[in-house]
Amino acid sequence: MLRAPVEVGVMEDEDPNQQEHDGTPSQMSPLEAEAHGYTLFRVSDREFMIKVSKRRWAVVLVFSCYSMCNAFQWIQYAAINNIFMNFYGVSSFAIDWLSMCYMLVYIPLLLPVAWLSEKFSLRTIALTGSALNCLGAWVKLGSLQPHLFPVTMLGQVICSVAQVFILGMPSPIASVWFGDDEVSTACSIAVLGNQLGNALGFLVPAVSVPNIYNPDELAYHISIMFYITAGVATLLFILVIIGLNAGAFYALCTLLNRMVIFHYTGEGVIVGRIGLTIAVAGMLGTVISSIWLDRTKTYKETTLVLYIMTVVGMAGYTGTLNLGHLWIVYITAGIIGFSITGYLTLGFEFAVELTYPESEVVSSGLLNVSAQVFGIVFTISQGQIIDNYGTTPGNIFLCVFLTLGAVLTAFIKADLRRQRLLRLFREVEVVSG
């Protein structure tokens, strides 16, 4: 998601007798190109016109959100130092270390993370930071007892490692995704998320955690603050996971005609039949997986199985599309439709469970936005790969990201808070009845 697709045109010396103008950057004057959103770059004796992506603002806002979440976790203990001292029975200096560990961890990890940033893409670095931030928030949920101060310290150290991946990203994101006239603005928006997180880190704990001495009541109020933090971090993480799955599905459906016609020239009707197979299998997968989930409530296990089925189906589709055996293509396409559509349905439910009590409308809406963004990125990227290298590399591209999504799904902690609350209500009704 953090790799900017750009449209590049090279300004060459043109034939003065050429009269045609097809609207490409290479045939525009510099003023015309700038009017169409292109930026002029000069390298040696050549000029390049680069057009920035319209998705750049969504990218910087998503980064700003999880930077905010990380900064919030940094200062949330210091904001109510005296309350955490009483709860954990430790000194104020020990609570100070929950803030200072952010500073201490940054020093030795700066160079290794800088090296990783040079070796891997912005997307990989962003995923790593977001995943660590989410993991740290969930670890801290296991520290809601006075004797579990080491657990909350562990969670805070994990979040401090995530900070090393996050703090250095505003400038690279602005440079990769934005033109010269927007770099400073984009960088300031990215940094603003961190500053907003600091502000909320002071405000939210002071408002949500009262200064009381009953350990059980205090643990309840602290848990609310931790759950909100973990819910936001998880939602940002889930945005990426479901976005990978949905984006691959959208790209596959959009480019299905091009892939099939590439290997089965003149058999356009086959595209319709394969598409129908995917759709019908998808409806079947949605119904079966939904019934299964209602009966078992195995959210993580079911979504992980469906994700793995999607990877297997996509790998089979990739390896058999060019063999000339259509019946195998129908089978692999059916597996993809069954698993990927079933996953999209259950993934939304799983996300609501993990982010509860966050609004279902908000979480579902953000997941849909993530799906659309990844769909656009994957469609453009795979389309370019197919045009330049063929269908197999294009499908391998999707397989790689689907595998990444499956791995990330395996690391999700299945804390079904909405289901737990519903069970509690039922037990209360039975007792009162």
N, C-alpha and C positions, 0 to 999 in steps of 0.2 A: 504494500500500500504506500510505502514511502519511497518509491522509485518513480520519478517523474517522466512520463512519456512526453517527448517533445517532437514537434514537426520541424524538420530542418530543410532549408533550401539553400543551395549554393549559387551565389551571384557570379555567373560566368559572362565572358564577353560574347555578345550575341551577334548574329548575322544582321547587318543593317537592313538587308532586304526582307527579313522575316517580318511578316505582318500579323501572324496569329498571336493571340494572348489567351492562355488557358487559365489564368488566375493563380498559378502556382507562385510561391515566393520568389523563385529564381527569375520570374518574368515581371515582377513588380518593381516599381521604383522604391527607394528607401522610404519615402513619405507614404506611399500606398501601403507598403508592408507594415509600417508602424500603425497606420490607421486600422489594419486588420488584426492587431494584437501581437505582431512579431517584433522581436528585438534584434538589432543589427550588431553582429560581432565581426571584427576584422582580425584574421590570423594570416600573417605574412602578406601575400598579395591576393588573398581570397577573402570574400565576405560571406558570412553565414547569417541566415535569418532564422531565429529560433522562436517558436510560439509556445508560451507557457500553457499548462493544463488548467482547465476550469475547476478541477477538483482540488486545486492547491489550498483553497481556504478551508475545505473540509479536513484536509490532512493536518494543517497547522492547528485547527481547533481540537481535533482528537488528541494530538500530542499535548496541547495545553491542558486538556482535562486530566490526563493521567500524570502529568507533571504536578498539577494541583493536588491530586490525591497523594502523591509521594511527599510533597511539602507539608501537607496537613498532618501526615503521620509523624513527621519529624518533630513538630513542636507541640503535639497534643498532650504529651506528658508534662512538659515544662509549664504549660498554661495553668495547670492545677497541681503543681508540685506538692503542695501540702496535703492534698487529698490522697494522692498516690503514696505518699510517705506513710500515712496512717493505714491505708489499705494493705500495703505489702509489708509494713513494719520494717522499713529500711530508712537509711539516712537520706537527707536532701541531696547529698553528693552522689549517692547511688542513682537517684532519679535524674540528676544532671547528666549522668553518663548515657541515659537513654537519648539525650539530644547530642551529646558530644561524640557518640559512636558514629554518627553521620560524618562528622568532621574527621575523625580518626581513620575510618575505613577509606575515605576518599583519597587520602595521601598515598598509601601503597598501591591502590588499585587504579590510579589515574593512568599510568603508562601502559599497563596491560590492556585496559579497556580502550585506550587510544589506539593501540596496535590492532585490537580486534575491529575497531571502527574502520581502519584502513583496509583490513582483509575482507570484511563482510559488508553487505549492503545496509543502508539505513533501515530497511524493513526488518532485517535480522536483529539489529541492535535495539530497535524499538520494541520488538516482540520480547526480547530478553528482559529489558527493563520493565515492561508491563507485567510479564509473568512473575518476576521476582517481587515486584510491588504487591501483586495479588497474593502470592504465597505468604509474604510477611504479614499481611493483614489477617489472613486466616490463621496463621500460627498464634498471633496474639489473642485470638478468640479462645485458645486453650489455656489462657493464663488468668482466668476469672476466679482464682482462689488466692487467699493471702500468702500461701506458701509457694506460689508458682511464679515468683519474680524472675527466675532464670528463663522461664518460657517466654515471658514478654520481652526480655532482653534479646533472646534469640530472634524473635519476630522482628524486633527493631533493627537488629544487625542485618537481617535479610533485606529489609527495606532500605537500609543505608547502602547496601551493595547495588540495589536497583537505582539509587540516586546517581551513582557513578555513570551508569548508562544513559541517564536522563539529562543531567545538567549540561552536557556538552553538545546536545543535539539541536538547540534553536538555530545556531548559525548554519550548520550543514543543511538543515531542512529549508531554511530561507534561501540558501545559495542554489540548491538543486531544483526547488519547485518554483521560484519566483524570479522575475526579471529585475534588472538593475534598479528600476524605479520603485520596486516594492520590497526589496530585501530588508531594509531597516524596519518597515512596518510589520512585516511577517515575523522578524526576529523579536520585535517588542511584544507581539501577541503571544508568541511561544513562551517568552520569559514571564509575561503577565500571569500565566497559569500558575507558575511557581509562587509568585508573590500573593496571588489570591489564596492559594493553599495555606500560606503562612498566616494570612488574616483569619481564615476560617479555623485554622488550628488553635488560635487564641479564643475565638468567639464560641465555637460549638462546644468544646469541653466545659467552658465556664457556664454555659446556659443549660447543658444537658446533664451535668453531673453535680448534684448538690453536695454540700459539705456536711455529711451525716456520718455517724459512727457505727451504725449497724452494718456489719460486713456483708450480710446477705442483700440488704437493700442497695448498698453501695455497688456490689457486684452486678446487680440488675441494671443500674443506671450506666455503669461503665460498659456493660455488654451492649447496650443500645448504641453507644457511640462507636464501639468496635464493629458492630454489625453493619452500621451505616457505611463505615469506611470500607469494610470487606465487600459489601454489596456494590459500591461504586467501582472498586478495583476489579471485582469479578465481572461486572457488566462490561467494562472496557476490554477485559480479556476475552469474554464470550463474543463480543463484537467481531473480534478477529477470527475466532474459530468458526463461527457460523458463516461469517463473510467468506472465508475460504471455500466452504462447502457450496454455498449458494452461488458464489461467483463462478465456480467451476461448472455448475449446472447451467447457469445462464450462458456461459461461453460455449458449452457443448451444444446446447439447443440452437444458439444463434449461428454457429459455424457448421452445423450438421450437413447442410446441403453441400458446402464447399468440400468437406472431407469425403463424403460418399461419392460425389460426382468425380472427384479426383481419381478414384480407383475403379468406379463403375460408370464409365462414360455412356451417356445416353439412357441411363436407367433412373431418370428423375423420379419415377413413381416409387422407387425403393426408399427414397428419403421420407416420403409420407408414411410409408409402412413402418419404418424404423422409429420415426417420431411418434406414431400411434402406439407402438410397442412400449416406448419409454413412458408415455402418458398413462396407458392402461396399467402397466406394472406399478407406476407411481401411485395411482389410486388404490391399488391392491395393497401396496406397502403401507400407505397411510392408514388404511382401515385396520389391517392386521396388527401393525405396531401399536396403534392407539388402544385397541382392545387388550393387547398384551400388557401395555403399560398400566391401564386401569386395574388390571387384575394383580399385577406384581409390584407396581410402584418402583421398579428397578430402573430409575432414570439414567444413571451413569452407564450401567451395564448395557442397556438397550441402545442408547445413543452411540456407545463405543463400538458395539457389534455392527450397527448400521454403517458407521463411518468406515470400519475395516472392510465391510462388504463393498462399499463404494470404491475404495482403493483397489480391491481385487477386481471388481467389475471394470474399472477404468483401465487397469493394467491389461486385462484380457481383451478389451476393446482395442487398445493400442496395438497389441501384438497380433491381432487376427484380422484387422480391417483390410489389410492389403493381401490377404491370402486367397481371396476369391470365393470363400465359403460363406455365403450370406446367412445360412442358418446359425453359424457361430456368432456372427455379428448381431443377429436378433437376440440371441441368448445373453450376450454380454451387455447389450443395450438394455435389455429387460432387467438385468441385475442392477445396473446403474440406476434406472428409473425407480425400481422398487426401494432400493436402499437410500438413495439421495433424497427423494421426495419424502419418504418416511422420516428421515433424519430432520429435514427442515421443519416438519410439523412438530416432532418431539423436541427438537432443539429449542424452539420458542418456549415450550412448557418447562423444559429444564432450566432455561435462563430465568424464567419468572420465579421458579423455586429458589434458585441460588441468590437472586437479588432481592427477594422479599425482605422487608416491606416496601421496597421501592415500587412505584406505580407500574402496573402491568402495561398500561398504555405507553408510558415512557420507554420501558425496556423493550417492548415489542417494536415500537416505532424506531428506536435507535438500531435494533437488529436489522430491520428492513432497510434502513439507510446504509448500514454496513454491507448488506447483501448487494445493493445496487452499485455501490462504489467498487466492490471487488468484481462484480459482474462486468462493469465497464473496463476495468483494468485488465482482467483476464481475457475478455473478448478482443480488445485491441492487441494485447501482447501475443495471444495465441494466433490471431489472424495474421500478424506480421511474421511469426515464425513459420506458419503454414505456407505463406506466400514465398518466403525466402529459402526454406529448408525442407518443406514437406509436412505431411500430416503426422508422421510418427514423432518427430521432435516436438511438434505442437502438443500432442497428447501426453508426451512424457512431461512436458511443462506442467500440465494439470495434475499428473500423477504425483509429482514432487510436492506440490502444495497441498494436495489431499492427504498425503502421508504426513506432512507437517501438522495438519489439522487433527489427524487421528492421534498423533503423539501428544499434542497439547490437550486433547480431550481426556487422555489417560491420566493426566496430572490433575484434573479437576477433583476437588473434594466434594463428594455428593452430600452436602448438608441441606436436606429438604426441609427448610424452615416452615414453609407454608403447610406442608403435610403434617409436620409435628404439631403445629398450632391447631389444625383441624382435628387431629386425634385428641388433643387436650380438651377441646370443646365438646367432643363426643363423650369423653369420659365424665366431664362435668355434668352433661345432660343425663347420663345414665345414673350417676350418683344422686342428682337432684330429683330425678324421676322416681 
